[in-house]
């Protein structure tokens, strides 16, 4: 039922008790740079699958691959 209300824009949430709520921020040390080749590529890793796309891959191709991997996982 709440999903239907949310889709219609009719879901009413309670007001925050403190007025304003913040998400916690976690800061860590930067990772050391990995030695790599002169050419860069897009690398998408999901589980044990790694897909590498050439550096000039259009954003539409990257999105299509990412969506395909998300659907199959």
C-alpha positions, 0 to 999 in steps of 0.5 A: 500500500505504501508503494502505491501512495509513494507512486502517486505522491501521496505518501506522508512521512513524519517530520524529523524529530530534530528538525534536520537530519544528516547522514554520517560521513566516513573518511579514510586514507586515500588508496595508493595509486596502482601502476597502470598502462598509459591508456585508460579504460573503463572497468566494471566489476560485479562479483567475479566478473570484470568487463573492460571497455576501451578508453573511447567507449561512448557513455551509451555503451558503458550504460548498456553494459552496466545495465546488462550486468545488473540485470544478470546478477 
